[in-house]
Amino acid sequence: MPPLKPELGRNLLKRIRLRNNLLVGALLSTLVAGFILCSGCGSSKDKTSTVQVVNEGKIVYALSYPQFEDDNIFTSMFPSEMTFKFKNSNTKNELKTKMAIFSTSLLANNKEKKVTHLVKIANKYSGLEMDSMEIMEEYGKKPVGMNIIPTEKTKEIAGYTCNHALVTFESDSTKNFDIYYTNQIGIEDPNWCTPFHEVSGVLMEAKVNKFNIDMHMVAIQVVAEEYSEDEFIIQQEYQPITVAEMADIFQSF
């Protein structure tokens, strides 16, 4: 096969890089949504604080990629914001890549321990329905050697006082990171199906690592809003799929 002309070679490399960035962005979208998808709302109150305890509303998270701060092209296909809505036992995570080619919604019911993961690529919707066992298998496993160590540190995030914990890894201390969480938001058992299930509060700042890419998430806004029950019902028609079929979608994207 004759060698590619320099210009054709550069264009091909750009296309390959764009495709890979879109794929990683899509997978990161799914990962971070699953990171806090399984909260359930309750009527808990923090009587020691004057901060309003929100029992129905939304949390908006900003997403960033510290190791690629100077590479806007690389991160331009990654999601930059996630919205987490909650009411009663229902929650809904929504996020999409900046080019809007990919979007994902995760709707969870804590009381029934069920999750529906809706994925939209271009104009095609696919949906993965999971029960509690499948949810724990996909999202709730705690990595071997991971420990969560609470400390006395606090930090204000989005107007809420947040407690600190250090997440450590016995096999590699370079992977250690900080998390901040608050008990001033009225959500019961917020991390029941994540690796952070021993953390009692709502995660407000954390780090997610996937594909050797660090993604930093921090809450920037907590809003008390009322929602109809329809907000937590999937309105679009979608093709039901299995976990294996969901993996195939990402591999072919």
Secondary structure, 3 states (H helix, E strand, C coil): CCCCCHHHHHHHHHHHHHHHHHHHHHHHHHHHHHHCCCCEECCCCCCCCCCCCECCEEEEEEEECHHHCCCHHHHCCCCCEEEEEEECCEEEEEEECCCCCEEEEEEEECCCCEEEEEEEECCEEEEEEECHHHHHHHHHCCCCCEEEEEEEEEEEECCEEEEEEEEEECCCHHHCEEEEEECCECEECCCCCCCCCCCCCEEEEEEEEECCEEEEEEEEEEEECCCCHHHHCCCCCCEEECHHHHHHHHHHC
